[in-house]
Amino acid sequence: LEKLAHFFEHYKDLEKNKWVKVEGWVGIEEAKAEIMDSVDRFNAAPEKPHF
């Protein structure tokens, strides 16, 4: 987990005024809920991003 935290804390270092702070980890149920909430927000958005 330390390597993952390091990656997420530094992958935006080259982008001006962008940063990430890892505050900790949660369990699988919280992770599933976050993913499902994200899917719901995407589905409810009137305009979808084109990835």
N, CA, C and O atoms as a Tripos MOL2 file, in Angstrom:
@<TRIPOS>MOLECULE
protein
  204   203    51     0     0
PROTEIN
NO_CHARGES

@<TRIPOS>ATOM
      1 N           0.8120   -1.2030    0.0000 N.3       1 LEU1
      2 CA          0.0000    0.0000    0.0000 C.3       1 LEU1
      3 C           0.8540    1.2640    0.0000 C.2       1 LEU1
      4 O           0.4390    2.3040   -0.5120 O.2       1 LEU1
      5 N           2.0390    1.1670    0.5730 N.am      2 GLU2
      6 CA          2.9190    2.3410    0.5950 C.3       2 GLU2
      7 C           3.3170    2.7590   -0.8180 C.2       2 GLU2
      8 O           3.3840    3.9510   -1.1160 O.2       2 GLU2
      9 N           3.5810    1.7830   -1.6900 N.am      3 LYS3
     10 CA          3.9560    2.1060   -3.0680 C.3       3 LYS3
     11 C           2.7850    2.7450   -3.8130 C.2       3 LYS3
     12 O           2.9790    3.6740   -4.5960 O.2       3 LYS3
     13 N           1.5780    2.2530   -3.5720 N.am      4 LEU4
     14 CA          0.3980    2.8560   -4.1960 C.3       4 LEU4
     15 C           0.2010    4.2850   -3.7080 C.2       4 LEU4
     16 O          -0.0700    5.1840   -4.5040 O.2       4 LEU4
     17 N           0.3350    4.4940   -2.4150 N.am      5 ALA5
     18 CA          0.1910    5.8410   -1.8620 C.3       5 ALA5
     19 C           1.2340    6.7750   -2.4650 C.2       5 ALA5
     20 O           0.9190    7.9080   -2.8290 O.2       5 ALA5
     21 N           2.4590    6.3080   -2.5720 N.am      6 HIS6
     22 CA          3.5240    7.1270   -3.1520 C.3       6 HIS6
     23 C           3.1830    7.5090   -4.5900 C.2       6 HIS6
     24 O           3.3440    8.6640   -4.9840 O.2       6 HIS6
     25 N           2.7130    6.5410   -5.3710 N.am      7 PHE7
     26 CA          2.3340    6.8300   -6.7530 C.3       7 PHE7
     27 C           1.2610    7.9150   -6.8040 C.2       7 PHE7
     28 O           1.4160    8.9070   -7.5160 O.2       7 PHE7
     29 N           0.1780    7.7320   -6.0560 N.am      8 PHE8
     30 CA         -0.9230    8.6840   -6.1210 C.3       8 PHE8
     31 C          -0.5450   10.0530   -5.5710 C.2       8 PHE8
     32 O          -1.1030   11.0610   -6.0030 O.2       8 PHE8
     33 N           0.3820   10.1090   -4.6380 N.am      9 GLU9
     34 CA          0.8080   11.3930   -4.0910 C.3       9 GLU9
     35 C           1.7470   12.1460   -5.0380 C.2       9 GLU9
     36 O           1.9400   13.3520   -4.8810 O.2       9 GLU9
     37 N           2.3300   11.4530   -6.0130 N.am     10 HIS10
     38 CA          3.3240   12.1030   -6.8700 C.3      10 HIS10
     39 C           3.0020   12.1230   -8.3640 C.2      10 HIS10
     40 O           3.7130   12.7770   -9.1270 O.2      10 HIS10
     41 N           1.9530   11.4280   -8.8000 N.am     11 TYR11
     42 CA          1.7410   11.3470  -10.2460 C.3      11 TYR11
     43 C           1.3130   12.6730  -10.8670 C.2      11 TYR11
     44 O           1.3930   12.8150  -12.0870 O.2      11 TYR11
     45 N           0.8710   13.6260  -10.0990 N.am     12 LYS12
     46 CA          0.4990   14.9380  -10.6360 C.3      12 LYS12
     47 C           1.5680   15.9880  -10.3900 C.2      12 LYS12
     48 O           1.3250   17.1720  -10.6270 O.2      12 LYS12
     49 N           2.7340   15.5940   -9.9270 N.am     13 ASP13
     50 CA          3.7980   16.5480   -9.6040 C.3      13 ASP13
     51 C           4.1690   17.4520  -10.7760 C.2      13 ASP13
     52 O           4.5500   18.6020  -10.5610 O.2      13 ASP13
     53 N           4.0680   16.9690  -11.9880 N.am     14 LEU14
     54 CA          4.4630   17.7610  -13.1500 C.3      14 LEU14
     55 C           3.3560   18.6890  -13.6520 C.2      14 LEU14
     56 O           3.5860   19.5020  -14.5470 O.2      14 LEU14
     57 N           2.1590   18.5710  -13.0800 N.am     15 GLU15
     58 CA          1.0490   19.4260  -13.4840 C.3      15 GLU15
     59 C           0.9230   20.5770  -12.4890 C.2      15 GLU15
     60 O           0.7420   20.3560  -11.2910 O.2      15 GLU15
     61 N           1.0190   21.7760  -12.9830 N.am     16 LYS16
     62 CA          0.9820   22.9590  -12.1350 C.3      16 LYS16
     63 C          -0.3500   23.0630  -11.3830 C.2      16 LYS16
     64 O          -1.4210   22.8560  -11.9550 O.2      16 LYS16
     65 N          -0.2600   23.3850  -10.1070 N.am     17 ASN17
     66 CA         -1.4230   23.6110   -9.2350 C.3      17 ASN17
     67 C          -2.3010   22.3780   -9.0410 C.2      17 ASN17
     68 O          -3.4780   22.5060   -8.7040 O.2      17 ASN17
     69 N          -1.7480   21.1980   -9.2460 N.am     18 LYS18
     70 CA         -2.4950   19.9650   -8.9890 C.3      18 LYS18
     71 C          -1.7190   19.1310   -7.9880 C.2      18 LYS18
     72 O          -0.4900   19.0770   -8.0270 O.2      18 LYS18
     73 N          -2.4450   18.4830   -7.0940 N.am     19 TRP19
     74 CA         -1.7990   17.6610   -6.0820 C.3      19 TRP19
     75 C          -2.7940   16.6250   -5.5700 C.2      19 TRP19
     76 O          -4.0000   16.7400   -5.7890 O.2      19 TRP19
     77 N          -2.2770   15.6290   -4.8970 N.am     20 VAL20
     78 CA         -3.0800   14.5590   -4.3100 C.3      20 VAL20
     79 C          -2.5530   14.2960   -2.9120 C.2      20 VAL20
     80 O          -1.3440   14.3070   -2.6800 O.2      20 VAL20
     81 N          -3.4710   14.0600   -1.9810 N.am     21 LYS21
     82 CA         -3.0720   13.6830   -0.6240 C.3      21 LYS21
     83 C          -3.8080   12.4000   -0.2570 C.2      21 LYS21
     84 O          -5.0390   12.3660   -0.2470 O.2      21 LYS21
     85 N          -3.0630   11.3580    0.0400 N.am     22 VAL22
     86 CA         -3.6520   10.0940    0.4790 C.3      22 VAL22
     87 C          -3.8650   10.2050    1.9810 C.2      22 VAL22
     88 O          -2.9160   10.4040    2.7400 O.2      22 VAL22
     89 N          -5.1160   10.0770    2.4030 N.am     23 GLU23
     90 CA         -5.4390   10.2240    3.8220 C.3      23 GLU23
     91 C          -5.6390    8.8870    4.5200 C.2      23 GLU23
     92 O          -5.8390    8.8440    5.7340 O.2      23 GLU23
     93 N          -5.5880    7.8050    3.7710 N.am     24 GLY24
     94 CA         -5.7680    6.4940    4.3820 C.3      24 GLY24
     95 C          -6.5090    5.5590    3.4430 C.2      24 GLY24
     96 O          -6.8210    5.9060    2.3040 O.2      24 GLY24
     97 N          -6.7760    4.3880    3.9390 N.am     25 TRP25
     98 CA         -7.4290    3.3560    3.1480 C.3      25 TRP25
     99 C          -8.6960    2.9160    3.8560 C.2      25 TRP25
    100 O          -8.7950    2.9860    5.0810 O.2      25 TRP25
    101 N          -9.6660    2.4610    3.0710 N.am     26 VAL26
    102 CA        -10.9210    1.9590    3.6270 C.3      26 VAL26
    103 C         -11.0780    0.4990    3.2260 C.2      26 VAL26
    104 O         -10.2760   -0.0400    2.4630 O.2      26 VAL26
    105 N         -12.0990   -0.1180    3.7410 N.am     27 GLY27
    106 CA        -12.3450   -1.5210    3.4470 C.3      27 GLY27
    107 C         -13.0740   -1.7240    2.1270 C.2      27 GLY27
    108 O         -13.4120   -0.7700    1.4260 O.2      27 GLY27
    109 N         -13.3050   -2.9830    1.8120 N.am     28 ILE28
    110 CA        -13.8910   -3.3430    0.5170 C.3      28 ILE28
    111 C         -15.3120   -2.8050    0.3530 C.2      28 ILE28
    112 O         -15.6840   -2.3910   -0.7450 O.2      28 ILE28
    113 N         -16.1020   -2.8010    1.4070 N.am     29 GLU29
    114 CA        -17.4790   -2.3180    1.2910 C.3      29 GLU29
    115 C         -17.5150   -0.8230    0.9840 C.2      29 GLU29
    116 O         -18.3150   -0.3760    0.1620 O.2      29 GLU29
    117 N         -16.6570   -0.0560    1.6370 N.am     30 GLU30
    118 CA        -16.5850    1.3790    1.3590 C.3      30 GLU30
    119 C         -16.1060    1.6220   -0.0670 C.2      30 GLU30
    120 O         -16.5910    2.5310   -0.7420 O.2      30 GLU30
    121 N         -15.1580    0.8130   -0.5250 N.am     31 ALA31
    122 CA        -14.6500    0.9490   -1.8920 C.3      31 ALA31
    123 C         -15.7490    0.6410   -2.9100 C.2      31 ALA31
    124 O         -15.9100    1.3690   -3.8880 O.2      31 ALA31
    125 N         -16.4990   -0.4290   -2.6830 N.am     32 LYS32
    126 CA        -17.6040   -0.7690   -3.5870 C.3      32 LYS32
    127 C         -18.6330    0.3550   -3.6280 C.2      32 LYS32
    128 O         -19.1220    0.7100   -4.7000 O.2      32 LYS32
    129 N         -18.9620    0.9160   -2.4650 N.am     33 ALA33
    130 CA        -19.9410    2.0020   -2.4060 C.3      33 ALA33
    131 C         -19.4440    3.2160   -3.1830 C.2      33 ALA33
    132 O         -20.2240    3.8550   -3.8910 O.2      33 ALA33
    133 N         -18.1720    3.5400   -3.0640 N.am     34 GLU34
    134 CA        -17.6020    4.6870   -3.7920 C.3      34 GLU34
    135 C         -17.6720    4.4620   -5.2990 C.2      34 GLU34
    136 O         -18.0060    5.3760   -6.0530 O.2      34 GLU34
    137 N         -17.3590    3.2520   -5.7320 N.am     35 ILE35
    138 CA        -17.4270    2.9290   -7.1620 C.3      35 ILE35
    139 C         -18.8600    3.0480   -7.6690 C.2      35 ILE35
    140 O         -19.1000    3.6350   -8.7240 O.2      35 ILE35
    141 N         -19.8090    2.4970   -6.9230 N.am     36 MET36
    142 CA        -21.2060    2.5530   -7.3560 C.3      36 MET36
    143 C         -21.7240    3.9890   -7.3630 C.2      36 MET36
    144 O         -22.4880    4.3610   -8.2540 O.2      36 MET36
    145 N         -21.3200    4.8010   -6.3830 N.am     37 ASP37
    146 CA        -21.7040    6.2160   -6.3690 C.3      37 ASP37
    147 C         -21.1430    6.9330   -7.5910 C.2      37 ASP37
    148 O         -21.8150    7.7820   -8.1790 O.2      37 ASP37
    149 N         -19.9260    6.5970   -7.9720 N.am     38 SER38
    150 CA        -19.3050    7.2050   -9.1530 C.3      38 SER38
    151 C         -20.0610    6.8190  -10.4210 C.2      38 SER38
    152 O         -20.2830    7.6610  -11.2910 O.2      38 SER38
    153 N         -20.4520    5.5680  -10.5290 N.am     39 VAL39
    154 CA        -21.2270    5.1040  -11.6880 C.3      39 VAL39
    155 C         -22.5620    5.8430  -11.7390 C.2      39 VAL39
    156 O         -22.9950    6.2730  -12.8080 O.2      39 VAL39
    157 N         -23.2130    5.9890  -10.5870 N.am     40 ASP40
    158 CA        -24.4910    6.7040  -10.5390 C.3      40 ASP40
    159 C         -24.3360    8.1620  -10.9740 C.2      40 ASP40
    160 O         -25.1700    8.6770  -11.7190 O.2      40 ASP40
    161 N         -23.2650    8.8350  -10.5110 N.am     41 ARG41
    162 CA        -23.0290   10.2270  -10.9110 C.3      41 ARG41
    163 C         -22.7860   10.3230  -12.4160 C.2      41 ARG41
    164 O         -23.2780   11.2420  -13.0710 O.2      41 ARG41
    165 N         -22.0320    9.3760  -12.9580 N.am     42 PHE42
    166 CA        -21.7850    9.3620  -14.4050 C.3      42 PHE42
    167 C         -23.0960    9.1880  -15.1600 C.2      42 PHE42
    168 O         -23.3770    9.9250  -16.1040 O.2      42 PHE42
    169 N         -23.8920    8.2180  -14.7460 N.am     43 ASN43
    170 CA        -25.1540    7.9520  -15.4370 C.3      43 ASN43
    171 C         -26.1180    9.1310  -15.3390 C.2      43 ASN43
    172 O         -26.9030    9.3590  -16.2590 O.2      43 ASN43
    173 N         -26.0740    9.8810  -14.2430 N.am     44 ALA44
    174 CA        -26.9740   11.0160  -14.0470 C.3      44 ALA44
    175 C         -26.4880   12.2840  -14.7410 C.2      44 ALA44
    176 O         -27.2630   13.2250  -14.9090 O.2      44 ALA44
    177 N         -25.2400   12.3280  -15.1410 N.am     45 ALA45
    178 CA        -24.6830   13.5290  -15.7690 C.3      45 ALA45
    179 C         -25.3270   13.7620  -17.1310 C.2      45 ALA45
    180 O         -25.4150   12.8370  -17.9390 O.2      45 ALA45
    181 N         -25.7790   14.9850  -17.3930 N.am     46 PRO46
    182 CA        -26.4140   15.2520  -18.6910 C.3      46 PRO46
    183 C         -25.4330   15.1640  -19.8590 C.2      46 PRO46
    184 O         -25.8140   14.7880  -20.9670 O.2      46 PRO46
    185 N         -24.1840   15.5070  -19.6100 N.am     47 GLU47
    186 CA        -23.1540   15.3980  -20.6450 C.3      47 GLU47
    187 C         -22.0950   14.4120  -20.1790 C.2      47 GLU47
    188 O         -21.5590   14.5350  -19.0780 O.2      47 GLU47
    189 N         -21.8030   13.4480  -21.0110 N.am     48 LYS48
    190 CA        -20.8220   12.4200  -20.6650 C.3      48 LYS48
    191 C         -19.4580   12.7760  -21.2460 C.2      48 LYS48
    192 O         -19.3680   13.2320  -22.3860 O.2      48 LYS48
    193 N         -18.3980   12.5690  -20.4700 N.am     49 PRO49
    194 CA        -17.0570   12.7910  -21.0340 C.3      49 PRO49
    195 C         -16.7480   11.7180  -22.0730 C.2      49 PRO49
    196 O         -17.2420   10.5940  -21.9870 O.2      49 PRO49
    197 N         -15.9390   12.0720  -23.0390 N.am     50 HIS50
    198 CA        -15.5250   11.1230  -24.0770 C.3      50 HIS50
    199 C         -14.0900   10.7050  -23.7870 C.2      50 HIS50
    200 O         -13.1430   11.4330  -24.0830 O.2      50 HIS50
    201 N         -13.9510    9.5380  -23.2120 N.am     51 PHE51
    202 CA        -12.6200    9.0630  -22.8160 C.3      51 PHE51
    203 C         -11.8860    8.4780  -23.9940 C.2      51 PHE51
    204 O         -10.7500    8.0270  -23.8510 O.2      51 PHE51
@<TRIPOS>BOND
     1     1     2 1
     2     2     3 1
     3     3     4 2
     4     3     5 am
     5     5     6 1
     6     6     7 1
     7     7     8 2
     8     7     9 am
     9     9    10 1
    10    10    11 1
    11    11    12 2
    12    11    13 am
    13    13    14 1
    14    14    15 1
    15    15    16 2
    16    15    17 am
    17    17    18 1
    18    18    19 1
    19    19    20 2
    20    19    21 am
    21    21    22 1
    22    22    23 1
    23    23    24 2
    24    23    25 am
    25    25    26 1
    26    26    27 1
    27    27    28 2
    28    27    29 am
    29    29    30 1
    30    30    31 1
    31    31    32 2
    32    31    33 am
    33    33    34 1
    34    34    35 1
    35    35    36 2
    36    35    37 am
    37    37    38 1
    38    38    39 1
    39    39    40 2
    40    39    41 am
    41    41    42 1
    42    42    43 1
    43    43    44 2
    44    43    45 am
    45    45    46 1
    46    46    47 1
    47    47    48 2
    48    47    49 am
    49    49    50 1
    50    50    51 1
    51    51    52 2
    52    51    53 am
    53    53    54 1
    54    54    55 1
    55    55    56 2
    56    55    57 am
    57    57    58 1
    58    58    59 1
    59    59    60 2
    60    59    61 am
    61    61    62 1
    62    62    63 1
    63    63    64 2
    64    63    65 am
    65    65    66 1
    66    66    67 1
    67    67    68 2
    68    67    69 am
    69    69    70 1
    70    70    71 1
    71    71    72 2
    72    71    73 am
    73    73    74 1
    74    74    75 1
    75    75    76 2
    76    75    77 am
    77    77    78 1
    78    78    79 1
    79    79    80 2
    80    79    81 am
    81    81    82 1
    82    82    83 1
    83    83    84 2
    84    83    85 am
    85    85    86 1
    86    86    87 1
    87    87    88 2
    88    87    89 am
    89    89    90 1
    90    90    91 1
    91    91    92 2
    92    91    93 am
    93    93    94 1
    94    94    95 1
    95    95    96 2
    96    95    97 am
    97    97    98 1
    98    98    99 1
    99    99   100 2
   100    99   101 am
   101   101   102 1
   102   102   103 1
   103   103   104 2
   104   103   105 am
   105   105   106 1
   106   106   107 1
   107   107   108 2
   108   107   109 am
   109   109   110 1
   110   110   111 1
   111   111   112 2
   112   111   113 am
   113   113   114 1
   114   114   115 1
   115   115   116 2
   116   115   117 am
   117   117   118 1
   118   118   119 1
   119   119   120 2
   120   119   121 am
   121   121   122 1
   122   122   123 1
   123   123   124 2
   124   123   125 am
   125   125   126 1
   126   126   127 1
   127   127   128 2
   128   127   129 am
   129   129   130 1
   130   130   131 1
   131   131   132 2
   132   131   133 am
   133   133   134 1
   134   134   135 1
   135   135   136 2
   136   135   137 am
   137   137   138 1
   138   138   139 1
   139   139   140 2
   140   139   141 am
   141   141   142 1
   142   142   143 1
   143   143   144 2
   144   143   145 am
   145   145   146 1
   146   146   147 1
   147   147   148 2
   148   147   149 am
   149   149   150 1
   150   150   151 1
   151   151   152 2
   152   151   153 am
   153   153   154 1
   154   154   155 1
   155   155   156 2
   156   155   157 am
   157   157   158 1
   158   158   159 1
   159   159   160 2
   160   159   161 am
   161   161   162 1
   162   162   163 1
   163   163   164 2
   164   163   165 am
   165   165   166 1
   166   166   167 1
   167   167   168 2
   168   167   169 am
   169   169   170 1
   170   170   171 1
   171   171   172 2
   172   171   173 am
   173   173   174 1
   174   174   175 1
   175   175   176 2
   176   175   177 am
   177   177   178 1
   178   178   179 1
   179   179   180 2
   180   179   181 am
   181   181   182 1
   182   182   183 1
   183   183   184 2
   184   183   185 am
   185   185   186 1
   186   186   187 1
   187   187   188 2
   188   187   189 am
   189   189   190 1
   190   190   191 1
   191   191   192 2
   192   191   193 am
   193   193   194 1
   194   194   195 1
   195   195   196 2
   196   195   197 am
   197   197   198 1
   198   198   199 1
   199   199   200 2
   200   199   201 am
   201   201   202 1
   202   202   203 1
   203   203   204 2
@<TRIPOS>SUBSTRUCTURE
     1 LEU1         2 RESIDUE 1 A LEU
     2 GLU2         6 RESIDUE 1 A GLU
     3 LYS3        10 RESIDUE 1 A LYS
     4 LEU4        14 RESIDUE 1 A LEU
     5 ALA5        18 RESIDUE 1 A ALA
     6 HIS6        22 RESIDUE 1 A HIS
     7 PHE7        26 RESIDUE 1 A PHE
     8 PHE8        30 RESIDUE 1 A PHE
     9 GLU9        34 RESIDUE 1 A GLU
    10 HIS10       38 RESIDUE 1 A HIS
    11 TYR11       42 RESIDUE 1 A TYR
    12 LYS12       46 RESIDUE 1 A LYS
    13 ASP13       50 RESIDUE 1 A ASP
    14 LEU14       54 RESIDUE 1 A LEU
    15 GLU15       58 RESIDUE 1 A GLU
    16 LYS16       62 RESIDUE 1 A LYS
    17 ASN17       66 RESIDUE 1 A ASN
    18 LYS18       70 RESIDUE 1 A LYS
    19 TRP19       74 RESIDUE 1 A TRP
    20 VAL20       78 RESIDUE 1 A VAL
    21 LYS21       82 RESIDUE 1 A LYS
    22 VAL22       86 RESIDUE 1 A VAL
    23 GLU23       90 RESIDUE 1 A GLU
    24 GLY24       94 RESIDUE 1 A GLY
    25 TRP25       98 RESIDUE 1 A TRP
    26 VAL26      102 RESIDUE 1 A VAL
    27 GLY27      106 RESIDUE 1 A GLY
    28 ILE28      110 RESIDUE 1 A ILE
    29 GLU29      114 RESIDUE 1 A GLU
    30 GLU30      118 RESIDUE 1 A GLU
    31 ALA31      122 RESIDUE 1 A ALA
    32 LYS32      126 RESIDUE 1 A LYS
    33 ALA33      130 RESIDUE 1 A ALA
    34 GLU34      134 RESIDUE 1 A GLU
    35 ILE35      138 RESIDUE 1 A ILE
    36 MET36      142 RESIDUE 1 A MET
    37 ASP37      146 RESIDUE 1 A ASP
    38 SER38      150 RESIDUE 1 A SER
    39 VAL39      154 RESIDUE 1 A VAL
    40 ASP40      158 RESIDUE 1 A ASP
    41 ARG41      162 RESIDUE 1 A ARG
    42 PHE42      166 RESIDUE 1 A PHE
    43 ASN43      170 RESIDUE 1 A ASN
    44 ALA44      174 RESIDUE 1 A ALA
    45 ALA45      178 RESIDUE 1 A ALA
    46 PRO46      182 RESIDUE 1 A PRO
    47 GLU47      186 RESIDUE 1 A GLU
    48 LYS48      190 RESIDUE 1 A LYS
    49 PRO49      194 RESIDUE 1 A PRO
    50 HIS50      198 RESIDUE 1 A HIS
    51 PHE51      202 RESIDUE 1 A PHE
